[in-house]
Amino acid sequence: MNFHSCTIVLNDHSTMVCKSVDQSLAIIDTHGTSSIDSILIDTSDGKRIRNYHDLSVEESIESLMSL
């Protein structure tokens, strides 16, 4: 799987769409995990987009780091 995009939703409902793993991790680091409501990761296998929207913040960070 390859990174496609990552949407980070903060507790105040602000939403940021990231186009790289590095950008995603930088935003998470800047805001801290306690201010993040959810992280929605989309990956691509070259044909289809797969969604990972039901992971915890910690699981999402681990997934991003493995992409």
CORZIDA-V87633 format. One record per residue. RES is the residue in three letters. PSI is psi as a letter, one per 20 degrees, with the letter a starting at -180 (none if undefined). OMEGA is omega as a letter, one per 30 degrees, with the letter a starting at -180 (999 if undefined). BURIAL is I if it has 16 or more other ideal C-beta (glycine too) atoms within 10 Angstrom, else O. Layout:
# CORZIDA-V87633
res	psi	omega	burial
RES	PSI	OMEGA	BURIAL
RES	PSI	OMEGA	BURIAL
This chain:
# CORZIDA-V87633
res	psi	omega	burial
MET	q	l	O
ASN	q	l	O
PHE	p	l	I
HIS	g	l	O
SER	r	l	I
CYS	p	l	I
THR	p	l	O
ILE	p	l	I
VAL	p	l	O
LEU	r	a	O
ASN	h	l	O
ASP	j	l	O
HIS	j	l	O
SER	q	a	O
THR	p	l	O
MET	p	l	O
VAL	p	a	O
CYS	q	a	I
LYS	j	l	O
SER	q	l	O
VAL	g	a	I
ASP	g	l	O
GLN	g	l	O
SER	g	a	I
LEU	h	l	O
ALA	g	l	O
ILE	g	l	I
ILE	g	l	I
ASP	g	a	O
THR	g	a	O
HIS	h	a	O
GLY	q	a	O
THR	h	a	O
SER	i	l	O
SER	j	a	O
ILE	p	l	I
ASP	g	a	O
SER	q	l	I
ILE	p	a	I
LEU	o	a	I
ILE	p	l	I
ASP	p	l	I
THR	r	a	I
SER	q	l	O
ASP	j	a	O
GLY	i	l	O
LYS	g	a	O
ARG	q	l	O
ILE	p	l	O
ARG	q	a	O
ASN	p	l	O
TYR	n	a	I
HIS	i	a	O
ASP	k	l	O
LEU	q	l	I
SER	r	l	O
VAL	g	a	O
GLU	g	l	O
GLU	h	l	O
SER	g	l	I
ILE	g	l	I
GLU	g	l	O
SER	g	l	I
LEU	g	a	I
MET	h	l	O
SER	i	a	O
LEU	none	999	O
